[in-house]
Each structure stands twice: as C-alpha cells, then as structure tokens.
Amino acid sequence: MYDHISKFVDNYIKEDSRVDVKIKRLELLTVIKENHLKHKTIFNEAMKGYANELEKVLSEKLEMVRAGSKIEKSIRLPEPEDHTGDYERIMKMLDMDVRETIELDERQFAEYVMDDWIWKQKWVTNNSIYTAMVK
C-alpha cells in the first residue's frame, strides 16, 4: 500500500543516511541574499550599539583619569561579529555556477537556507548585547 512512499524515501535518503536536496540555483541565491541582508542589518545595528557602549566606557575612564583615580586599562567589550563574507562567498559561487540546480547536503541546507550557521549561536549571543534585532 505504501510502496510508492517507501521507494521515494529510499531514493531521497542515501545509504549513509545523509539527506540531500536539489534546489534551483536562482531560488537558493535569492534566499542567501535575503539572509545576507538580514545579517548585515543586524551587524550594523550591533556596531552602533557597540560604538555607544565603547564611548560610555571611554568617557568614564577619561573622567577617572582627570580625577586622578586609578583605572583599569583594558576594555572588556566584545566586538560584534561580522560574517557577511560567508554569505558573499556563497553568493559569488552561485553567481558563477552554470548549473540550474544545486545539490545541498543537510549542513549546507541548514546554513544557506535556514540561516543556521555553525557560528550562529555565538553571533546571536555576542550581537544581542548591543541590539534587540538579533533573534
């Protein structure tokens, strides 16, 4: 009764249990461009927040110097992370690729389509210090 589903699943899932998917190159490029724009927007907003925080810390330290107080010389503000180069590399590859469809494995699909990169959790944690735009 369900032989057609079983055959579909068998063809879809390879022997090594990896799931691969074929995607139209131009559709994939569109999704990556959208993810790139979101990433860049959030990064730029985080940089503004970072600059504001850095200015506050530096102003406080300058006041302490002028008052003759002892200050800690280091500044411990994590700088926002920018991974736009990851998106730009993939976009350029897809721009130059001559195929109409691209095959992605599960990891590539997670990164390129779902925008779930290996660095994503650290990026969210780091950039959320400076902007509420991070999700």
C-alpha positions in Angstrom: 0.0 0.0 0.0 2.8 2.4 0.9 5.4 1.1 -1.6 5.5 4.4 -3.5 6.3 6.3 -0.3 9.0 3.7 0.7 10.6 4.0 -2.8 10.5 7.8 -2.5 12.2 7.7 0.9 14.8 5.2 -0.3 15.7 7.4 -3.2 15.7 10.5 -1.1 17.8 9.3 1.7 21.2 8.0 0.7 22.8 4.8 2.1 24.9 6.8 4.6 21.6 8.3 6.0 22.5 11.8 4.8 19.7 13.8 3.4 20.5 15.8 0.2 18.2 18.1 -1.6 18.3 19.7 -5.1 17.4 23.4 -5.2 17.0 25.7 -8.1 20.2 27.8 -8.1 18.5 31.2 -8.6 16.0 30.4 -5.8 18.8 29.5 -3.5 20.7 32.6 -4.4 17.6 34.7 -3.6 17.3 33.1 -0.1 21.0 33.6 0.6 20.8 37.3 -0.5 17.8 37.8 1.9 19.8 36.1 4.8 22.8 38.2 3.9 20.8 41.4 4.1 19.3 40.5 7.5 22.8 39.6 8.8 24.3 42.8 7.6 21.5 44.9 9.0 21.8 43.3 12.4 25.6 43.6 12.4 25.4 47.3 11.5 22.9 47.9 14.3 25.1 46.0 16.7 28.1 48.1 15.7 26.1 51.3 16.5 25.3 49.9 19.9 28.9 48.8 20.4 30.2 52.3 19.5 27.7 53.8 22.0 28.8 51.4 24.8 32.5 52.0 23.9 32.0 55.7 24.1 30.4 55.5 27.5 33.2 53.3 28.9 35.9 55.6 27.4 34.2 58.7 28.8 34.0 57.1 32.3 37.7 56.1 32.1 38.6 59.6 30.9 36.7 61.2 33.9 38.6 58.8 36.2 41.9 59.8 34.7 41.1 63.5 35.0 40.1 62.9 38.7 43.4 61.2 39.3 41.8 57.8 40.0 43.4 54.5 39.2 41.7 52.9 36.2 41.7 49.5 34.6 43.5 50.0 31.3 41.7 47.2 29.4 38.2 47.5 28.0 36.2 44.3 28.0 33.5 44.8 25.4 33.1 42.0 22.9 33.1 43.4 19.4 30.1 42.5 17.2 30.9 39.6 14.8 30.6 40.1 11.1 30.1 37.0 8.9 29.0 38.8 5.7 32.0 37.3 3.9 30.5 33.8 4.4 27.3 34.9 2.6 29.2 36.8 -0.1 31.5 33.8 -0.9 28.4 31.5 -1.4 26.6 34.2 -3.5 29.6 34.6 -5.7 29.9 30.8 -6.2 26.2 30.6 -7.1 26.5 33.6 -9.5 29.3 31.9 -11.3 27.9 28.3 -11.3 26.4 27.3 -14.7 24.1 24.6 -13.3 20.3 25.3 -13.0 20.0 23.2 -9.8 22.3 22.8 -6.9 22.5 19.8 -4.6 22.9 20.6 -0.9 23.6 18.3 2.0 21.8 18.7 5.3 24.5 21.0 6.8 24.6 23.2 3.7 20.8 23.5 3.7 20.8 24.5 7.4 23.4 27.2 6.7 22.4 28.6 3.3 18.6 28.2 3.5 17.7 28.1 7.2 20.5 30.6 8.1 21.7 28.3 10.9 25.5 28.5 10.6 28.0 26.9 12.9 28.9 30.3 14.3 25.2 31.4 14.7 24.7 30.9 18.4 27.9 32.8 19.4 26.9 35.5 16.9 23.5 35.9 18.4 24.8 36.0 22.0 27.5 38.5 21.1 25.5 40.8 19.0 22.4 40.7 21.2 24.4 42.7 23.8 24.1 45.7 21.5 20.8 45.3 19.7 17.4 43.8 20.2 17.2 42.9 16.5 19.0 39.6 17.0 16.8 36.5 17.0 
